[in-house]
Amino acid sequence: MKNLNLKEITLITLLPILSLIIGFICGEDLSTGGSELDFNETFPAVVDFANNKIDEFYLHTRHFPFHYFLLSIPQRFFESILITKIFYLLFSLLIPIFIYLNLNLLFPSNKINNLIISFTILFVPYFRASAIWANAHMTAIIFLIVSNYFFLLFQKKKDNFYIYLNLFFLSLSTYSIQSYSIFFIYFLVQYFREIKFINFFLILFFCFLLSIPGIYLTLLTPLGGKLNFTENISYTLLNNLSIIFFFFLFFILNLQNIGRVKKFFYELQVKEIVLILFLYIILILNYEIPQTLIGGGFFYKVSLFVFNTNYFFFLICFLSIFTIYLIFKLEKNLFFLIFLANLTATGYITSQKYFEPLVIVLILIFCKNFLNTELIFKKKNIIIFYIINISYYLVALLNSIYNFSKNTYIS
């Protein structure tokens, strides 16, 4: 995109920021009310921290407390919900900034493209809802992205100091949303492959020190009892995979990656097709149909709202399994990340918010892969990516206004 001038680049980056500010002023909530409800229900924990009352925060939330402690800082000084929300809105802009910094480490020769892609994420509906309504998931993602930045710095400079910064910021992510602790596995596996055993032992000890507050919170407060696991693995797994597939489409829907997917399909062996079909049939046979549209993700709701049946959703589930298998064959690191992301949402009722914008972030900045490489280096693909994000935003906005998917039941 060398032909873009400064005014065009400024417009492309400021447009999503301006739309986010307008959304904030209008009280926008593209999670159909969930983020606002969560904010109102958990804000008493923020007030408690602001008043130095730290022993009852778990009465208002099932998450670890760092997010609420962070919000308590402006609340302590200004005693204003509005100012606290403004503080968090500005804080959330660290996401596009650090996505940009991460992309510059992965693709240093494409800084203009990196900048445009980074700020496109401000159109993602659950990013907007979480930024406007100060949601703990956003805080966890912010520190996860900062954490990965130091991991990439370690990859580039081989300075062990960056390992400790990586793990420290990952712990802040975990103390916002405890399920993000699963990403320690990813980074520790990478370090185990690359550093000497004595250094690896030291970082394990550092991880243990970081985990001590978490052990206390899990074992000695009611938070441990608030961790839940699905009663129907097939329902949860298929929903998770359909949501993950939805975000894969942001990167697949261009000529290069569509061609790659078609080539992969034609080259599948019979035993691979049998394996995919076997997994799909097992999951479908054990699938329990819920009686409400709560949770489930984009395709699940489209299937029930538009077609009033699960058949479209089941088709998407098959494509999801196929796509995950493709990632497994072609991009082992990315597959490992997606596998770990799936483990962050193991409750019976899964929601799009658990993966948004998490999956986009994992694909974009955690490792080089054919999805982000084809995006970064092709002008047309960046335009498609931009249009997809804006279109998704507009669909979510219409749904927020007209409540298409809210309180809908299977007839």
DAPE-V846767 format. One record per residue. N is the residue number from 1. RES is the residue in three letters. SS is DSSP state (A for helix, B for strand, O for the rest). Layout:
n = [N & N]
res = [RES & RES]
ss = [SS & SS]
This chain:
n = [1 & 2 & 3 & 4 & 5 & 6 & 7 & 8 & 9 & 10 & 11 & 12 & 13 & 14 & 15 & 16 & 17 & 18 & 19 & 20 & 21 & 22 & 23 & 24 & 25 & 26 & 27 & 28 & 29 & 30 & 31 & 32 & 33 & 34 & 35 & 36 & 37 & 38 & 39 & 40 & 41 & 42 & 43 & 44 & 45 & 46 & 47 & 48 & 49 & 50 & 51 & 52 & 53 & 54 & 55 & 56 & 57 & 58 & 59 & 60 & 61 & 62 & 63 & 64 & 65 & 66 & 67 & 68 & 69 & 70 & 71 & 72 & 73 & 74 & 75 & 76 & 77 & 78 & 79 & 80 & 81 & 82 & 83 & 84 & 85 & 86 & 87 & 88 & 89 & 90 & 91 & 92 & 93 & 94 & 95 & 96 & 97 & 98 & 99 & 100 & 101 & 102 & 103 & 104 & 105 & 106 & 107 & 108 & 109 & 110 & 111 & 112 & 113 & 114 & 115 & 116 & 117 & 118 & 119 & 120 & 121 & 122 & 123 & 124 & 125 & 126 & 127 & 128 & 129 & 130 & 131 & 132 & 133 & 134 & 135 & 136 & 137 & 138 & 139 & 140 & 141 & 142 & 143 & 144 & 145 & 146 & 147 & 148 & 149 & 150 & 151 & 152 & 153 & 154 & 155 & 156 & 157 & 158 & 159 & 160 & 161 & 162 & 163 & 164 & 165 & 166 & 167 & 168 & 169 & 170 & 171 & 172 & 173 & 174 & 175 & 176 & 177 & 178 & 179 & 180 & 181 & 182 & 183 & 184 & 185 & 186 & 187 & 188 & 189 & 190 & 191 & 192 & 193 & 194 & 195 & 196 & 197 & 198 & 199 & 200 & 201 & 202 & 203 & 204 & 205 & 206 & 207 & 208 & 209 & 210 & 211 & 212 & 213 & 214 & 215 & 216 & 217 & 218 & 219 & 220 & 221 & 222 & 223 & 224 & 225 & 226 & 227 & 228 & 229 & 230 & 231 & 232 & 233 & 234 & 235 & 236 & 237 & 238 & 239 & 240 & 241 & 242 & 243 & 244 & 245 & 246 & 247 & 248 & 249 & 250 & 251 & 252 & 253 & 254 & 255 & 256 & 257 & 258 & 259 & 260 & 261 & 262 & 263 & 264 & 265 & 266 & 267 & 268 & 269 & 270 & 271 & 272 & 273 & 274 & 275 & 276 & 277 & 278 & 279 & 280 & 281 & 282 & 283 & 284 & 285 & 286 & 287 & 288 & 289 & 290 & 291 & 292 & 293 & 294 & 295 & 296 & 297 & 298 & 299 & 300 & 301 & 302 & 303 & 304 & 305 & 306 & 307 & 308 & 309 & 310 & 311 & 312 & 313 & 314 & 315 & 316 & 317 & 318 & 319 & 320 & 321 & 322 & 323 & 324 & 325 & 326 & 327 & 328 & 329 & 330 & 331 & 332 & 333 & 334 & 335 & 336 & 337 & 338 & 339 & 340 & 341 & 342 & 343 & 344 & 345 & 346 & 347 & 348 & 349 & 350 & 351 & 352 & 353 & 354 & 355 & 356 & 357 & 358 & 359 & 360 & 361 & 362 & 363 & 364 & 365 & 366 & 367 & 368 & 369 & 370 & 371 & 372 & 373 & 374 & 375 & 376 & 377 & 378 & 379 & 380 & 381 & 382 & 383 & 384 & 385 & 386 & 387 & 388 & 389 & 390 & 391 & 392 & 393 & 394 & 395 & 396 & 397 & 398 & 399 & 400 & 401 & 402 & 403 & 404 & 405 & 406 & 407 & 408 & 409 & 410 & 411]
res = [MET & LYS & ASN & LEU & ASN & LEU & LYS & GLU & ILE & THR & LEU & ILE & THR & LEU & LEU & PRO & ILE & LEU & SER & LEU & ILE & ILE & GLY & PHE & ILE & CYS & GLY & GLU & ASP & LEU & SER & THR & GLY & GLY & SER & GLU & LEU & ASP & PHE & ASN & GLU & THR & PHE & PRO & ALA & VAL & VAL & ASP & PHE & ALA & ASN & ASN & LYS & ILE & ASP & GLU & PHE & TYR & LEU & HIS & THR & ARG & HIS & PHE & PRO & PHE & HIS & TYR & PHE & LEU & LEU & SER & ILE & PRO & GLN & ARG & PHE & PHE & GLU & SER & ILE & LEU & ILE & THR & LYS & ILE & PHE & TYR & LEU & LEU & PHE & SER & LEU & LEU & ILE & PRO & ILE & PHE & ILE & TYR & LEU & ASN & LEU & ASN & LEU & LEU & PHE & PRO & SER & ASN & LYS & ILE & ASN & ASN & LEU & ILE & ILE & SER & PHE & THR & ILE & LEU & PHE & VAL & PRO & TYR & PHE & ARG & ALA & SER & ALA & ILE & TRP & ALA & ASN & ALA & HIS & MET & THR & ALA & ILE & ILE & PHE & LEU & ILE & VAL & SER & ASN & TYR & PHE & PHE & LEU & LEU & PHE & GLN & LYS & LYS & LYS & ASP & ASN & PHE & TYR & ILE & TYR & LEU & ASN & LEU & PHE & PHE & LEU & SER & LEU & SER & THR & TYR & SER & ILE & GLN & SER & TYR & SER & ILE & PHE & PHE & ILE & TYR & PHE & LEU & VAL & GLN & TYR & PHE & ARG & GLU & ILE & LYS & PHE & ILE & ASN & PHE & PHE & LEU & ILE & LEU & PHE & PHE & CYS & PHE & LEU & LEU & SER & ILE & PRO & GLY & ILE & TYR & LEU & THR & LEU & LEU & THR & PRO & LEU & GLY & GLY & LYS & LEU & ASN & PHE & THR & GLU & ASN & ILE & SER & TYR & THR & LEU & LEU & ASN & ASN & LEU & SER & ILE & ILE & PHE & PHE & PHE & PHE & LEU & PHE & PHE & ILE & LEU & ASN & LEU & GLN & ASN & ILE & GLY & ARG & VAL & LYS & LYS & PHE & PHE & TYR & GLU & LEU & GLN & VAL & LYS & GLU & ILE & VAL & LEU & ILE & LEU & PHE & LEU & TYR & ILE & ILE & LEU & ILE & LEU & ASN & TYR & GLU & ILE & PRO & GLN & THR & LEU & ILE & GLY & GLY & GLY & PHE & PHE & TYR & LYS & VAL & SER & LEU & PHE & VAL & PHE & ASN & THR & ASN & TYR & PHE & PHE & PHE & LEU & ILE & CYS & PHE & LEU & SER & ILE & PHE & THR & ILE & TYR & LEU & ILE & PHE & LYS & LEU & GLU & LYS & ASN & LEU & PHE & PHE & LEU & ILE & PHE & LEU & ALA & ASN & LEU & THR & ALA & THR & GLY & TYR & ILE & THR & SER & GLN & LYS & TYR & PHE & GLU & PRO & LEU & VAL & ILE & VAL & LEU & ILE & LEU & ILE & PHE & CYS & LYS & ASN & PHE & LEU & ASN & THR & GLU & LEU & ILE & PHE & LYS & LYS & LYS & ASN & ILE & ILE & ILE & PHE & TYR & ILE & ILE & ASN & ILE & SER & TYR & TYR & LEU & VAL & ALA & LEU & LEU & ASN & SER & ILE & TYR & ASN & PHE & SER & LYS & ASN & THR & TYR & ILE & SER]
ss = [O & O & O & O & O & A & A & A & A & A & A & A & A & A & A & A & A & A & A & A & A & A & A & A & A & O & O & O & O & O & O & O & O & A & A & A & A & A & A & A & A & A & A & A & A & A & A & A & A & A & O & O & O & O & O & O & A & A & A & O & O & O & O & O & O & A & A & A & A & A & A & A & A & A & A & A & A & A & O & O & A & A & A & A & A & A & A & A & A & A & A & A & O & A & A & A & A & A & A & A & A & A & A & A & A & A & O & O & O & O & A & A & A & A & A & A & A & A & A & A & A & A & A & O & A & A & A & A & A & A & A & A & O & O & O & A & A & A & A & A & A & A & A & A & A & A & A & A & A & A & A & A & A & A & A & A & A & O & O & O & A & A & A & A & A & A & A & A & A & A & A & A & A & A & O & O & O & A & A & A & A & A & A & A & A & A & A & A & A & A & A & A & A & A & O & O & A & A & A & A & A & A & A & A & A & A & A & A & A & A & A & A & A & A & A & A & A & A & A & A & O & A & A & A & A & A & O & O & O & O & O & O & A & A & A & A & A & A & A & A & A & A & A & A & A & A & A & A & A & A & A & A & O & O & A & A & A & A & A & A & A & A & A & A & A & A & O & O & O & A & A & A & A & A & A & A & A & A & A & A & A & A & A & A & A & O & O & O & O & O & O & O & O & O & O & O & O & A & A & A & A & A & A & A & A & A & O & O & O & O & A & A & A & A & A & A & A & A & A & A & A & A & A & A & A & A & A & A & A & A & O & A & A & A & A & A & A & A & A & A & A & A & A & O & O & O & O & O & O & O & O & A & A & A & O & O & O & A & A & A & A & A & A & A & A & O & O & O & O & A & A & A & A & A & A & A & O & O & A & A & A & A & A & A & A & A & A & A & A & A & A & A & A & A & A & A & A & A & A & A & A & A & O & O & O & O & O & O & O & O & O]
